[in-house]
Amino acid sequence: MRVSLVCFSRIGDESVAGTRLDGESVDEIYADLTARRGGSGVDLTSVRRLPENAGVAFMGDTKGGPFDVAGNQAREWLRLPANPNARTNADVLKPWVNGIDITRRSAGKWIVDFGFEMPLGEAALYEEPFRWVKDHVYPKRQANRRKAYRDYWWRHVEPRQGMWRALGGLPRYIATPRVAKYRLFVWLDARVCPDSATIAIARDDDTTFGILHSRFHELWSLRLGTWLGKGNDPRYTPTTTFETFPFPPGITPNIPASDYAADPRAVAIALEAQRLVELRNRWLNPPEWVEWVDEPVSGYPKRPVPRDEDAAKALKNRTLTNLYNDRPQWLADVHEVLDAAVAAAYGWPADISDDDALQELLSLNSESRGV
């Protein structure tokens, strides 16, 4: 349970010495209960959602039942002969990722997904995946109060068709956990189904990835997001943290990446974003410990498999959360260079302060015809 207590005093109340927030004297309290202290502070309560950012970031799929299965089970189904409809189970099986898979190590689960339009009779033709859903999902969904969830029990409750339309044609997309200690972004293959505990961003260019992983977007998301859980971890939401964030002019999400591919600003960010990903991936899955293997059928991304038991044991500690907890010098260095490239794209000095960066972003947001 989370309890908030907000107290006010009347102006001129002699028992209160000046303006105070959380027991400290401040110059001004903003509507989001942040404050200006000693002339430092930025009021972000007036920001607007930007049309150039619309239709890009989505909460992932909400399954509404145990549609997820172990990887070995999914691979057994993929190896089966074609179904009576002459189609293989690859039509309805996807690797599945939730927030913990990003911040820790992937559990390697898959999900049965009949989409958002497939009729019951057509779904039943995929024999083994349908049998699983009938045995494990149907009983739970029949107890659901919502008629649509009961009637269409073989489908996910919120399959996010808008998200899948936005991802159509992309080889990969950017994902981030909705709630996490650190604001981390990763690449996911387009065949991977993101869970509702993640946010999927329908962009496949390194420049967008680099901008999102800069300290400037992190600062913005921490101020515009909410806080959740026992650890009071920040929550990332498409509407408040992504759609309000002003990207550098000419490198906004409504512009095809090919249009700014030759822009020196975009190129510099992309190179540093690529380096960040390469170094992190090498740390997470050292080739001395990991072998990348193909799935039973083509069209899916390769998966990492420990080379032996010792490697499997050591890999348990190789997580993004542990990496950012430790923040080795090489990681700090690569982020510093990436931040400098993003700052240059805005026309700012590399050492711009947090408050100055937020003020500049606020000005850019105000200049846009927001919604």
Secondary structure, DSSP 8 states (H G I E B T S, - for coil): ----------TT-TTS-S-EETTEE-SEE-TTS-EEBTTB----TT----GGGTTSEEE-BB--SS-EE-HHHHHHHHHS---TTS--GGGGEEEEE-HHHHHS-----EEE--TTT--HHHHTTSHHHHHHHHHHTHHHHTT-S-HHHHHTTTS-SB--HHHHHHHTT-SEEEEEESB-SS---EEEETTSEEBTTEEEE----HHHHHHHTSHHHHHHHHHHSEEETTTTEEE--IIIIITT----TT--TTS-GGGGTT-HHHHHHHHHHHHHHHHHHHHHS-TTTEEEE--SSTTS--EEEESSHHHHHHHTT--HHHHHHH--HHHHHHHHHHHHHHHHHHT--TT--HHHHHHHHHHHHHHS---
